[in-house]
């Protein structure tokens, strides 16, 4: 974003953070969505150019490993009531390039992304924001940037949920139109136009040529829209009969784009600014990042809106060791007790007398730190936004909330005194949190770097020897290394023990086998024969090892377009990739592929599963505590 065109204001508190603050209008608003009955929407408070960062920084993203954490699972399963809501499953077949590190944290990983990962809606004809890049910010947490097309001020921002998200929820939500449904709806409008004027010429759609007057058109259109057997294509039709005529002249997308824009004055009056805080290095020693005010916030003013996902049973965040179940499958060992909790626990609110957890998913609120005496902000329940915030739920039981699992509650962070531009925003996490933290610090002992490979994970067996360089290094810290070591070089100078290499290459080799080969098939090709094939629409992620490194040929110079560039350095590599292909129901054929001229940009450092710092032994996990005057008595389902 071109901050040079905005008035800048810096304070002493912000000088060490290298963050630009300004006093200009809010960049992002939370307000009622333009999609009927969709609840909240995120809106642009200013215009954004194509590929410009939406907002000031990326949104915090947390890995959730091996179990769905949202709401309460049933007694013998780890599936929640609406698996996949508010977080994004990461697989080899549905990924962003920036996901590669987080995806490899464990066998099954979901990314819980605040801000744009949870708050915006999806409209397949109006998608204007997508995930762009992710950056590690410590402790397994990433910051995910969002960019897309040119956006005018007041536009509602839409992200792509993917069609399967809606197809799997037909019994929960109304039928949501997919991309091809709009094409069918446009064809229907042409037939509707012929009905009105008896011709295919949209210019004939004027009042004096139509067979029906305005009232009759409205009645007919209401019949069409309310016909008792809904379809996705009919849902794609405009709601208003006059918009239907306009869509025949133009198209449905133009009408819906116009209807998805609210005036900035409306957003100022009825919306809530999401842009009052931004992350930076905290002034609190060892606290990592904190949240800093981007503008002056008066006493009683809004620091940040915080819609919350309610989770009825906090035990879904528990993590266990493995054991063998009755059917000889691997299940969690509940008899041995909880060994740790999901890292996202640290970013939720709870109460000592309740099983309920609340996860605030607004932008940047996850960075707000704790101070037991010098806090300058507090929490309250939203007093408006009745279209979303169900105040009556504050008097309902936890069992009621479990059945009503869609989000419908909102907290607000409020300034308890005047907060200056660039000042760090702090809240009080509660006495119970403070006591737990003091107890953790009291008993914490540093680990011996010589045995880090046995201290970093609870899920791997003890080893007498280290398989890499001593000391812990997170994979992202090596991403800027231009030179990748070969297998021979790693014998003398290994990478840290928790690091391995992954290659983003579509091997694209459809070899047919009539019988299982007696030796491992070996294929030798250049990157131009695999990654650059015209029929290679998707890429794949593979474990790999580098066998050679050499200076890049002139043919592989970096492109001016970063997305099309195949080389981010002056070296190219030869890599070995082992691929397993199913041959029968219980047998796989292993192939080895040697790929030459692989660019540095196709090779990534990732953490070996279950060895990153989110699995640290004796790590601190505790929810923030809401005080009694905020946490409803109806939710206190545990005996004090």
C-alpha positions as CSV (number, residue, x, y, z in Angstrom):
1,X,0.0,0.0,0.0
2,X,1.2,3.5,-0.8
3,X,1.4,4.9,2.7
4,X,3.2,8.0,1.2
5,X,-0.1,9.5,0.2
6,X,-1.4,9.3,3.8
7,X,-0.6,11.5,6.8
8,X,1.9,9.7,9.0
9,X,2.1,10.0,12.7
10,X,4.7,8.1,14.8
11,X,5.3,8.0,18.6
12,X,8.2,6.9,20.6
13,X,6.4,3.6,21.3
14,X,6.3,2.7,17.6
15,X,9.9,3.7,16.6
16,X,11.3,0.2,17.2
17,X,8.6,-1.6,15.3
18,X,9.2,-0.2,11.8
19,X,5.5,0.2,11.3
20,X,3.9,3.2,9.7
21,X,0.9,4.7,11.5
22,X,-1.6,7.3,10.0
23,X,-4.7,9.2,11.0
24,X,-6.6,8.6,7.8
25,X,-10.0,6.9,7.6
26,X,-10.5,3.3,8.4
27,X,-9.3,0.8,5.8
28,X,-11.6,-2.1,6.7
29,X,-15.1,-2.2,8.2
30,X,-17.2,-5.0,9.7
31,X,-20.9,-4.4,8.8
32,X,-24.0,-6.2,7.7
33,X,-23.4,-8.2,4.6
34,X,-25.1,-7.3,1.3
35,X,-25.9,-11.0,0.9
36,X,-29.4,-11.5,2.5
37,X,-29.3,-13.4,5.7
38,X,-25.5,-13.8,5.5
39,X,-24.8,-11.9,8.8
40,X,-21.5,-10.1,8.9
41,X,-19.5,-8.8,6.0
42,X,-16.1,-7.2,5.6
43,X,-16.0,-4.0,3.5
44,X,-13.2,-1.8,2.1
45,X,-13.1,1.6,3.7
46,X,-10.9,2.9,0.9
47,X,-10.0,1.8,-2.7
48,X,-7.3,-0.8,-3.3
49,X,-5.3,-1.3,-6.4
50,X,-4.9,-4.7,-8.1
51,X,-2.5,-6.9,-6.1
52,X,-2.3,-4.4,-3.3
53,X,-2.3,-5.7,0.3
54,X,-5.8,-5.7,1.7
55,X,-5.4,-3.8,5.0
56,X,-2.1,-3.0,6.6
57,X,-0.7,-6.5,7.4
58,X,-1.5,-10.2,7.0
59,X,-3.8,-12.0,9.4
60,X,-2.6,-14.4,12.1
61,X,-3.0,-18.1,11.1
62,X,-2.8,-21.0,13.7
63,X,-2.2,-24.7,12.9
64,X,-4.6,-27.1,14.4
65,X,-3.3,-30.6,14.2
66,X,-5.0,-34.0,14.0
67,X,-8.4,-33.1,15.2
68,X,-11.2,-30.7,14.5
69,X,-11.5,-28.2,17.4
70,X,-14.7,-26.4,16.7
71,X,-17.6,-27.2,19.0
72,X,-18.0,-30.5,20.9
73,X,-17.3,-33.9,19.3
74,X,-19.4,-36.9,20.1
75,X,-18.2,-39.4,22.6
76,X,-16.2,-41.6,20.2
77,X,-15.3,-39.4,17.4
78,X,-13.2,-36.3,16.7
79,X,-15.5,-34.8,14.1
80,X,-17.2,-31.5,15.1
81,X,-20.7,-30.4,14.1
82,X,-19.5,-28.4,11.2
83,X,-16.0,-29.5,10.3
84,X,-14.2,-27.0,8.1
85,X,-16.0,-23.9,9.3
86,X,-13.8,-20.9,10.2
87,X,-10.6,-22.8,9.3
88,X,-9.1,-24.3,6.2
89,X,-8.0,-28.0,5.9
90,X,-4.6,-28.3,4.2
91,X,-4.0,-31.2,1.9
92,X,-1.7,-32.0,-1.0
93,X,-4.5,-31.4,-3.4
94,X,-5.9,-28.1,-2.0
95,X,-3.1,-25.7,-1.1
96,X,-1.5,-22.4,-1.5
97,X,2.3,-22.2,-2.0
98,X,2.6,-20.4,1.3
99,X,0.9,-23.3,3.1
100,X,3.7,-25.8,2.5
101,X,5.3,-25.3,5.9
102,X,2.2,-25.4,8.1
103,X,0.7,-28.3,6.1
104,X,3.6,-30.4,7.1
105,X,3.3,-29.8,10.9
106,X,1.4,-33.1,11.3
107,X,-0.5,-35.8,9.5
108,X,-3.7,-33.8,9.4
109,X,-3.5,-30.0,9.6
110,X,-6.1,-27.2,9.4
111,X,-5.2,-23.5,9.4
112,X,-7.3,-21.3,11.6
113,X,-7.0,-17.9,10.1
114,X,-8.3,-14.8,11.8
115,X,-9.6,-11.8,9.9
116,X,-9.9,-12.7,6.2
117,X,-9.7,-16.4,7.0
118,X,-13.0,-16.3,8.9
119,X,-14.9,-13.0,8.6
120,X,-15.6,-12.4,4.8
121,X,-18.3,-14.1,2.9
122,X,-18.1,-16.0,-0.4
123,X,-19.8,-15.0,-3.6
124,X,-18.5,-16.9,-6.6
125,X,-19.3,-14.2,-9.1
126,X,-17.8,-11.4,-7.1
127,X,-14.5,-12.9,-5.7
128,X,-12.2,-10.0,-5.1
129,X,-9.7,-11.2,-2.5
130,X,-7.5,-14.2,-2.3
131,X,-4.7,-15.6,-0.1
132,X,-1.3,-14.4,-1.3
133,X,1.7,-15.1,0.9
134,X,2.3,-16.4,4.5
135,X,5.2,-15.5,6.8
136,X,6.2,-17.2,10.0
137,X,6.0,-14.9,13.0
138,X,7.1,-17.4,15.6
139,X,5.6,-20.2,17.7
140,X,4.1,-22.0,14.7
141,X,1.9,-18.9,13.9
142,X,1.9,-17.5,10.4
143,X,0.8,-14.1,9.0
144,X,-1.3,-14.6,5.9
145,X,-1.6,-11.8,3.3
146,X,-4.6,-11.3,1.1
147,X,-4.7,-9.5,-2.3
148,X,-6.8,-9.6,-5.5
149,X,-8.4,-7.4,-8.0
150,X,-8.9,-3.6,-8.0
151,X,-11.5,-2.8,-5.3
152,X,-13.5,0.5,-4.9
153,X,-14.2,2.0,-1.6
154,X,-17.4,0.5,0.1
155,X,-17.1,-2.8,-1.7
156,X,-17.9,-6.0,0.3
157,X,-14.9,-8.3,0.2
158,X,-15.4,-11.9,-0.9
159,X,-13.1,-14.9,-0.6
160,X,-13.3,-18.3,-2.2
161,X,-14.7,-21.0,0.1
162,X,-14.6,-23.6,-2.7
163,X,-17.7,-25.2,-4.1
164,X,-17.5,-28.3,-1.9
165,X,-18.0,-26.1,1.2
166,X,-21.5,-25.2,0.0
167,X,-22.3,-28.6,-1.7
168,X,-21.7,-30.3,1.7
169,X,-24.0,-28.0,3.5
170,X,-27.2,-28.1,1.4
171,X,-29.2,-29.2,4.4
172,X,-27.9,-26.3,6.5
173,X,-27.9,-23.2,4.2
174,X,-30.0,-22.2,1.3
175,X,-28.8,-23.4,-2.1
176,X,-25.8,-21.1,-2.9
177,X,-25.2,-20.6,-6.6
178,X,-21.9,-21.9,-8.0
179,X,-20.2,-20.4,-11.1
180,X,-22.0,-22.5,-13.7
181,X,-25.4,-21.7,-12.1
182,X,-25.1,-18.1,-13.1
183,X,-24.7,-19.2,-16.7
184,X,-28.0,-21.1,-16.5
185,X,-29.6,-18.1,-14.7
186,X,-28.5,-15.8,-17.5
187,X,-30.1,-18.1,-20.1
188,X,-33.3,-18.1,-18.1
189,X,-33.3,-14.3,-18.2
190,X,-33.1,-14.4,-22.0
191,X,-36.3,-16.6,-22.1
192,X,-37.9,-14.3,-19.6
193,X,-37.2,-11.3,-21.8
194,X,-38.8,-13.1,-24.8
195,X,-41.9,-13.7,-22.7
196,X,-42.2,-10.0,-21.9
197,X,-41.6,-8.6,-25.4
198,X,-41.7,-11.5,-27.8
199,X,-38.2,-10.9,-29.2
200,X,-34.5,-11.5,-28.4
201,X,-33.6,-7.9,-28.6
202,X,-32.9,-6.5,-25.2
203,X,-33.5,-2.9,-26.5
204,X,-37.2,-3.9,-26.8
205,X,-37.4,-4.2,-23.0
206,X,-39.0,-0.8,-22.5
207,X,-42.3,-0.1,-20.8
208,X,-44.3,0.6,-23.9
209,X,-43.3,-2.6,-25.6
210,X,-43.7,-5.0,-22.7
211,X,-46.8,-7.3,-22.5
212,X,-47.0,-6.8,-18.7
213,X,-47.1,-3.6,-16.6
214,X,-44.8,-3.1,-13.7
215,X,-47.1,-4.5,-11.1
216,X,-47.7,-7.7,-13.1
217,X,-44.0,-8.1,-13.7
218,X,-43.4,-7.8,-9.9
219,X,-46.0,-10.4,-9.2
220,X,-44.7,-12.8,-11.8
221,X,-41.1,-12.4,-10.6
222,X,-42.2,-13.1,-7.0
223,X,-43.8,-16.3,-8.2
224,X,-40.6,-17.3,-10.0
225,X,-38.3,-16.5,-7.0
226,X,-40.6,-18.1,-4.4
227,X,-41.5,-21.3,-6.4
228,X,-41.4,-24.1,-3.7
229,X,-38.7,-26.2,-5.4
230,X,-35.5,-24.1,-5.2
231,X,-32.5,-24.6,-7.4
232,X,-29.0,-23.0,-7.4
233,X,-29.7,-21.4,-10.7
234,X,-32.9,-19.8,-9.5
235,X,-31.1,-18.5,-6.4
236,X,-28.7,-16.8,-8.8
237,X,-31.5,-14.7,-10.3
238,X,-31.8,-11.1,-9.0
239,X,-34.3,-10.6,-6.2
240,X,-35.9,-7.5,-7.7
241,X,-37.9,-7.6,-10.9
242,X,-36.4,-4.4,-12.1
243,X,-32.9,-5.7,-11.6
244,X,-33.9,-8.7,-13.7
245,X,-34.7,-6.4,-16.6
246,X,-31.3,-4.7,-16.1
247,X,-29.6,-8.0,-16.0
248,X,-31.0,-8.9,-19.4
249,X,-29.6,-5.7,-20.8
250,X,-26.2,-6.4,-19.1
251,X,-25.5,-9.4,-16.9
252,X,-26.3,-10.7,-13.4
253,X,-22.7,-10.0,-12.2
254,X,-22.9,-6.3,-13.0
255,X,-26.1,-6.0,-11.0
256,X,-24.8,-8.0,-8.0
257,X,-21.5,-6.0,-8.0
258,X,-23.5,-2.8,-7.8
259,X,-25.6,-4.2,-5.0
260,X,-22.5,-5.3,-3.0
261,X,-21.2,-1.8,-2.5
262,X,-22.1,0.3,0.5
263,X,-21.4,4.0,0.9
264,X,-18.4,4.9,3.1
265,X,-20.8,7.1,5.1
266,X,-23.0,4.1,5.7
267,X,-19.9,2.1,7.0
268,X,-18.9,4.9,9.2
269,X,-22.3,5.2,10.8
270,X,-23.3,1.5,11.0
271,X,-20.1,-0.5,10.7
272,X,-17.2,-1.1,13.0
273,X,-13.6,-0.3,12.1
274,X,-11.3,-3.3,12.0
275,X,-8.3,-1.1,11.4
276,X,-7.6,0.5,14.7
277,X,-4.7,-1.9,15.7
278,X,-1.8,-3.4,13.9
279,X,0.9,-5.9,15.1
280,X,4.4,-4.9,16.0
281,X,7.2,-6.0,18.4
282,X,5.8,-5.8,21.9
283,X,7.2,-3.5,24.5
284,X,6.8,-6.3,27.1
285,X,10.1,-8.4,27.4
286,X,9.8,-11.9,25.8
287,X,6.2,-11.3,24.7
288,X,6.9,-11.4,21.0
289,X,4.4,-9.4,19.0
290,X,1.8,-7.0,20.3
291,X,-1.1,-4.9,19.0
292,X,-0.5,-1.1,18.5
293,X,-3.0,1.7,17.9
294,X,-3.0,3.0,14.4
295,X,-5.0,6.1,15.4
296,X,-6.0,7.9,18.6
297,X,-8.7,6.0,20.4
298,X,-10.6,8.0,23.1
299,X,-11.6,6.5,26.4
300,X,-14.7,4.3,25.8
301,X,-13.9,4.1,22.0
302,X,-13.8,0.9,20.0
303,X,-10.4,-0.7,19.8
304,X,-11.6,-3.7,17.7
305,X,-14.8,-5.7,17.1
306,X,-14.5,-9.3,18.0
307,X,-17.1,-11.7,16.6
308,X,-16.5,-15.1,18.3
309,X,-16.9,-18.7,17.5
310,X,-18.3,-20.5,20.6
311,X,-17.0,-23.9,21.4
312,X,-19.2,-25.8,23.9
313,X,-16.6,-28.3,25.2
314,X,-13.1,-27.0,25.8
315,X,-11.8,-30.6,25.8
316,X,-11.8,-30.6,22.0
317,X,-8.5,-28.7,22.3
318,X,-6.9,-31.5,24.3
319,X,-4.1,-33.5,22.8
320,X,-3.2,-37.1,23.6
321,X,-0.7,-39.7,22.9
322,X,-1.6,-42.7,20.7
323,X,-2.7,-46.2,21.6
324,X,-4.1,-49.2,19.7
325,X,-7.9,-49.5,19.9
326,X,-10.2,-52.5,19.9
327,X,-10.3,-52.7,16.1
328,X,-6.5,-52.5,16.0
329,X,-6.6,-48.9,14.8
330,X,-4.6,-46.0,16.2
331,X,-6.7,-44.0,18.6
332,X,-6.0,-41.4,21.2
333,X,-4.9,-42.6,24.6
334,X,-7.4,-40.9,26.9
335,X,-6.5,-43.2,29.8
336,X,-3.1,-41.7,30.0
337,X,-4.5,-38.2,30.2
338,X,-4.0,-34.9,28.4
339,X,-0.4,-34.2,27.5
340,X,-0.9,-30.7,25.9
341,X,-3.5,-28.6,24.1
342,X,-3.8,-27.1,20.7
343,X,-1.8,-23.8,20.4
344,X,-5.0,-22.0,19.5
345,X,-6.1,-22.4,23.2
346,X,-3.8,-19.5,24.0
347,X,-5.9,-17.2,21.8
348,X,-9.4,-18.1,23.2
349,X,-11.4,-16.8,26.1
350,X,-13.0,-18.9,28.8
351,X,-14.0,-19.1,32.5
352,X,-13.0,-21.4,35.3
353,X,-16.6,-22.4,35.9
354,X,-17.5,-23.3,32.3
355,X,-16.6,-25.7,29.6
356,X,-17.3,-23.0,27.0
357,X,-14.5,-21.4,25.0
358,X,-14.8,-18.3,22.7
359,X,-12.5,-17.7,19.8
360,X,-12.4,-14.1,18.6
361,X,-11.7,-14.1,14.9
362,X,-11.4,-10.4,14.0
363,X,-8.2,-9.0,12.5
364,X,-5.2,-8.5,14.8
365,X,-7.0,-9.0,18.1
366,X,-4.8,-12.2,18.6
367,X,-1.8,-9.9,19.1
368,X,-3.3,-8.1,22.1
369,X,-1.0,-8.9,25.1
370,X,-1.6,-9.1,28.9
371,X,-0.6,-6.9,31.7
372,X,-2.1,-7.4,35.2
373,X,-1.9,-3.7,36.2
374,X,-1.1,-1.5,33.2
375,X,-3.8,-2.7,30.8
376,X,-5.5,0.1,28.9
377,X,-8.4,-1.8,27.2
378,X,-11.2,-4.1,28.3
379,X,-14.0,-6.2,26.9
380,X,-17.7,-5.9,26.7
381,X,-20.6,-7.5,24.7
382,X,-21.7,-5.6,21.6
383,X,-24.7,-3.4,22.2
384,X,-25.7,-3.2,18.5
385,X,-25.4,-5.3,15.4
386,X,-28.6,-7.1,16.3
387,X,-28.6,-8.7,12.9
388,X,-25.7,-10.8,14.1
389,X,-25.2,-10.5,17.9
390,X,-27.9,-12.6,19.6
391,X,-28.0,-10.9,23.0
392,X,-30.6,-13.5,24.2
393,X,-27.9,-16.2,23.9
394,X,-26.2,-14.7,26.9
395,X,-29.1,-16.2,29.0
396,X,-29.1,-19.6,27.3
397,X,-27.3,-22.8,28.4
398,X,-24.1,-24.2,27.0
399,X,-26.3,-27.1,25.6
400,X,-28.3,-24.5,23.7
401,X,-25.1,-23.0,22.2
402,X,-23.9,-26.4,21.2
403,X,-27.0,-26.9,19.2
404,X,-26.8,-23.4,17.7
405,X,-23.2,-23.8,16.5
406,X,-23.1,-21.0,13.9
407,X,-21.4,-17.9,15.2
408,X,-23.7,-15.3,16.5
409,X,-22.0,-13.5,19.4
410,X,-19.7,-10.5,19.4
411,X,-17.3,-9.0,22.0
412,X,-15.7,-5.6,21.7
413,X,-12.3,-4.4,22.8
414,X,-12.9,-1.0,24.4
415,X,-10.4,1.7,25.5
416,X,-10.4,2.2,29.3
417,X,-8.5,5.4,28.9
418,X,-7.2,7.5,25.9
419,X,-4.9,5.4,23.8
420,X,-2.3,7.3,21.7
421,X,-1.3,6.6,18.2
422,X,1.5,3.9,18.3
423,X,0.7,2.9,21.9
424,X,0.5,-0.8,22.6
425,X,-2.9,-2.1,23.5
426,X,-3.1,-4.3,26.6
427,X,-5.8,-6.2,28.4
428,X,-5.9,-8.2,31.6
429,X,-6.1,-12.0,30.9
430,X,-7.4,-12.6,34.4
431,X,-6.0,-13.7,37.8
432,X,-6.2,-17.4,37.0
433,X,-4.2,-17.0,33.8
434,X,-1.6,-15.0,35.7
435,X,-1.3,-17.6,38.4
436,X,-0.9,-20.4,35.8
437,X,1.8,-18.3,34.0
438,X,3.7,-17.7,37.2
439,X,3.6,-21.4,38.0
440,X,4.8,-22.3,34.5
441,X,7.7,-19.8,34.8
442,X,8.6,-21.1,38.3
443,X,9.1,-24.7,37.1
444,X,10.4,-24.1,33.6
445,X,13.9,-25.3,32.9
446,X,15.9,-24.7,29.7
447,X,16.6,-27.8,27.6
448,X,20.1,-29.1,26.7
449,X,20.8,-28.3,23.0
450,X,22.6,-31.6,22.7
451,X,19.3,-33.4,23.3
452,X,16.9,-31.0,21.6
453,X,15.8,-33.8,19.2
454,X,14.2,-35.5,22.2
455,X,12.8,-32.3,23.8
456,X,10.8,-30.9,21.0
457,X,8.0,-33.5,20.5
458,X,5.8,-35.7,22.6
459,X,4.9,-37.9,19.6
460,X,8.3,-39.4,18.6
461,X,10.3,-42.1,20.3
462,X,13.4,-41.4,22.3
463,X,16.6,-41.5,20.3
464,X,20.1,-41.8,21.6
465,X,21.7,-39.8,18.7
466,X,20.9,-36.7,16.9
467,X,20.3,-37.0,13.1
468,X,21.2,-33.4,12.4
469,X,23.0,-30.3,13.7
470,X,22.3,-29.7,17.4
471,X,19.9,-26.9,18.5
472,X,16.5,-26.1,17.2
473,X,15.9,-24.0,14.1
474,X,12.5,-23.5,12.6
475,X,12.3,-24.3,8.9
476,X,11.2,-20.8,7.9
477,X,14.5,-19.3,9.2
478,X,16.3,-21.1,6.3
479,X,13.9,-20.0,3.5
480,X,16.2,-17.1,2.5
481,X,19.2,-19.4,2.0
482,X,20.1,-19.2,-1.7
483,X,22.2,-22.3,-1.6
484,X,20.7,-25.7,-0.9
485,X,23.1,-28.3,0.4
486,X,23.5,-31.6,-1.6
487,X,23.2,-35.0,0.0
488,X,27.0,-35.3,0.2
489,X,27.4,-31.9,1.7
490,X,24.8,-32.7,4.4
491,X,26.9,-35.7,5.5
492,X,29.6,-33.3,6.8
493,X,27.4,-30.3,7.6
494,X,23.8,-31.5,8.2
495,X,20.8,-29.3,8.6
496,X,19.1,-29.1,12.0
497,X,17.5,-32.3,13.1
498,X,13.9,-31.1,12.6
499,X,14.4,-30.0,9.0
500,X,13.7,-31.7,5.7
501,X,13.3,-30.6,2.0
502,X,10.1,-30.5,0.0
503,X,9.9,-29.9,-3.8
504,X,6.9,-28.3,-5.5
505,X,7.0,-30.2,-8.7
506,X,4.3,-31.9,-10.8
507,X,6.1,-35.2,-11.7
508,X,3.2,-35.9,-14.2
509,X,4.3,-39.4,-15.1
510,X,1.5,-41.8,-15.9
511,X,3.4,-45.0,-16.3
512,X,1.1,-48.1,-16.6
513,X,2.2,-51.4,-14.9
514,X,0.7,-54.7,-15.9
515,X,2.7,-56.4,-13.1
516,X,4.7,-55.2,-10.2
517,X,8.3,-54.4,-11.3
518,X,11.1,-56.4,-9.7
519,X,13.3,-53.3,-9.3
520,X,12.4,-49.7,-8.4
521,X,11.6,-47.9,-11.7
522,X,14.0,-44.9,-12.2
523,X,13.1,-41.9,-14.5
524,X,15.5,-39.1,-15.4
525,X,14.1,-35.9,-16.9
526,X,14.5,-32.1,-16.9
527,X,12.2,-29.7,-15.2
528,X,10.9,-28.5,-18.6
529,X,9.5,-32.0,-19.2
530,X,7.4,-32.0,-16.0
531,X,6.7,-28.7,-14.4
532,X,6.3,-26.7,-17.6
533,X,4.0,-29.1,-19.6
534,X,0.9,-27.4,-20.9
535,X,-1.3,-30.1,-19.4
536,X,0.3,-29.6,-15.9
537,X,-2.5,-27.5,-14.4
538,X,-1.7,-28.4,-10.8
539,X,1.5,-29.0,-8.9
540,X,2.4,-31.5,-6.2
541,X,4.5,-31.5,-3.1
542,X,7.1,-34.2,-2.5
543,X,9.9,-35.1,-0.2
544,X,13.1,-34.6,-2.1
545,X,16.9,-34.6,-1.8
546,X,19.4,-32.5,-3.8
547,X,22.1,-34.4,-5.5
548,X,23.7,-31.6,-7.6
549,X,23.9,-27.8,-7.6
550,X,25.1,-25.7,-10.6
551,X,24.9,-22.2,-11.9
552,X,21.7,-21.5,-13.8
553,X,21.7,-21.4,-17.6
554,X,20.7,-18.1,-19.3
555,X,17.5,-19.8,-20.4
556,X,16.3,-19.8,-16.8
557,X,16.7,-16.2,-15.9
558,X,14.2,-14.7,-13.5
559,X,11.0,-13.4,-15.1
560,X,9.8,-9.9,-14.4
561,X,6.5,-11.5,-13.3
562,X,7.2,-13.1,-9.9
563,X,4.3,-15.6,-10.3
564,X,5.7,-16.8,-13.6
565,X,9.3,-16.8,-12.5
566,X,11.0,-20.2,-12.2
567,X,14.1,-19.1,-10.5
568,X,14.7,-16.9,-7.5
569,X,18.5,-17.4,-7.4
570,X,21.5,-18.1,-9.6
571,X,21.7,-21.8,-8.9
572,X,19.7,-24.7,-10.3
573,X,19.5,-28.2,-8.8
574,X,19.1,-31.9,-9.6
575,X,16.7,-33.5,-7.1
576,X,15.6,-37.1,-6.3
577,X,11.9,-37.6,-5.7
578,X,10.4,-40.9,-4.5
579,X,6.8,-41.4,-5.5
580,X,4.4,-44.1,-4.4
581,X,1.6,-45.1,-6.7
582,X,-1.3,-47.5,-5.9
583,X,-1.1,-50.8,-7.8
584,X,-3.6,-52.9,-5.9
585,X,-5.8,-52.1,-2.9
586,X,-3.0,-53.0,-0.5
587,X,0.2,-52.6,-2.6
588,X,2.1,-49.5,-3.8
589,X,4.7,-49.2,-6.5
590,X,7.7,-47.0,-5.6
591,X,9.2,-44.9,-8.4
592,X,12.3,-42.7,-8.2
593,X,12.4,-39.5,-10.4
594,X,15.6,-37.6,-11.0
595,X,14.6,-34.0,-12.1
596,X,17.3,-31.7,-13.4
597,X,17.3,-27.9,-13.7
598,X,15.0,-27.4,-10.7
599,X,14.9,-23.7,-9.6
600,X,15.5,-22.7,-6.0
601,X,11.9,-21.4,-5.8
602,X,10.6,-25.0,-6.2
603,X,12.5,-26.2,-3.1
604,X,11.3,-25.4,0.4
605,X,12.5,-26.1,3.9
606,X,9.8,-27.7,6.1
607,X,9.6,-29.0,9.7
608,X,9.6,-32.8,10.0
609,X,6.1,-33.6,11.2
610,X,5.6,-33.3,15.0
611,X,9.0,-31.7,15.6
612,X,8.2,-28.0,15.3
613,X,8.0,-25.6,18.2
614,X,4.2,-26.0,18.5
615,X,4.9,-29.4,20.0
616,X,7.4,-28.2,22.6
617,X,7.3,-30.2,25.8
618,X,6.1,-28.3,28.8
619,X,4.9,-25.4,26.6
620,X,2.4,-23.0,28.1
621,X,-1.2,-23.5,27.1
622,X,-4.0,-21.6,28.8
623,X,-7.1,-19.7,27.6
624,X,-7.6,-16.0,28.6
625,X,-10.2,-15.6,31.3
626,X,-13.3,-13.4,31.0
627,X,-14.3,-11.8,34.3
628,X,-17.5,-12.7,36.1
629,X,-19.2,-9.4,35.2
630,X,-18.9,-10.3,31.4
631,X,-19.1,-14.1,31.4
632,X,-22.9,-15.0,31.7
633,X,-24.0,-17.1,34.7
634,X,-26.1,-19.2,32.4
635,X,-22.9,-20.6,30.8
636,X,-21.3,-21.6,34.1
637,X,-21.9,-25.3,33.9
638,X,-19.0,-26.4,36.1
639,X,-19.2,-26.4,39.9
640,X,-17.1,-23.6,41.5
